[in-house]
Amino acid sequence: MPVINYRGTEIECERGAVLRDVLLDAGETPHNGGSRLLNCRGHATCGTCAVAVEGEVSDPEDRERKRLSAPPHDPESGLRLACQTRVLGDVTVTKHPGFWGQKVETAADGDDAPR
């Protein structure tokens, strides 16, 4: 059974489970602030469940890529929509700051400024 590491919590799930659903079922959330209430409920239209994922997950599909290529997201950020990501093995999930979780800080930015 895959294990999701999220905010210091380990959550077991079935292989192929949708990341957003697993987090919510475990009492966690892939949303920041008001986006907990203002989101598309898993239809890949709002982008508020964007997270960084390390580990074995499904490949992004067209509607996820399309949403993550539109502002405020940056298609180069490497983020995934939790509502479209299926867990295939152990993963570590990070939620970044910002309403959409889009403020990814990287050393490549030169000054570690949020994107």
N, C-alpha and C positions, 0 to 999 in steps of 0.2 A: 504494500500500500504506500503510495507517495506521501511525503511529509512536506507541508508548506511551513516555512519559517517566516513569520510576519510580526514585527514589532515585539520581538522577544517571546512570541508564542509559537509552539509547534502544533500544527493541525494536520491530522491524517485525513486523507480523502481517497475516493475511488479513482483509479486511473481513468482519465478522460473527463473528469468532472470540470465544470466551468469554475474558474478561479473566483469570480465575483460571488457566485452562489455559495461556495465553500466558506469564504470569509464571512458572509452574512449569516450563514447557519451557525457559525462558531461565535457569533456575537462581535465580530470585527467588522470593519468597513473599508472599502477601497476609496472612500470619498473623504474630502476635507470640508470642514465647516458646513455652510449652507447647502453644499452639493449633496449632503446626506438626504435632504428633502427634495432638492431640485435636480433631478437626474432622469434619464430616459428609461430607467428600470431594466437595463440590459439589452437595449436595441441598437447599440453602437452609433447613436445619433448625437449624444451630448459630449462625450469625451471626458466626463468628470471622473471616471474610474481608471484613468491612465496611471500605470505603475511601472516600475522597473522590475524585471524578472530575470533571475539567473537560474538556469537549470533547464530541465527537459519539459518543453511545452509545445503545443501545436504551432504550426506556421500561421502567420497573419493572413487573413483572407481580404478580398478586395474592399469590402465596406469598412473594415478596421483600418486598412492602409489609407483609404480615402479620408476618414475622419481625422486620423493622426497627421495628415498632410495639410490640414486647414488650421488657421490660427484659432486659439493661441498656441497650438502645438507646433513642433518642429519635427519634420519627418526624420531628421538625423539624430534625434534624441535617444532613439532605441526603446522608447516606451511602448507598452502594450495596453490595450483595453482589457481590464479584468473580465468584462462581460463577454469577451470574445475569445479569451485564452483558455485552452483546455490543458489541465495539468497531466503530464505523462510520466513524470518522475519527481524526485525531490527537487524543490525550488526554494529560493529565497526571494521574497517580495519586498520592495521598498516603495513607500509612498512619499513623493517629494512635495514641497510646499506649493501653494497656489490653489485657487479654486478648482482648477482642473488637474492639479498635481503636475503641472508642466514646468515648474521652475527647477530644472535639473542643473546642478552645478558640476562642472568638469574642469580638470586641469587644462584641457585643450582650449578653454575659453581665455586662457592667459591670466586672468585675474580672478578666477573662480566666481565670476558674476553669474547670477541666475539668467537662464535663457528666457 
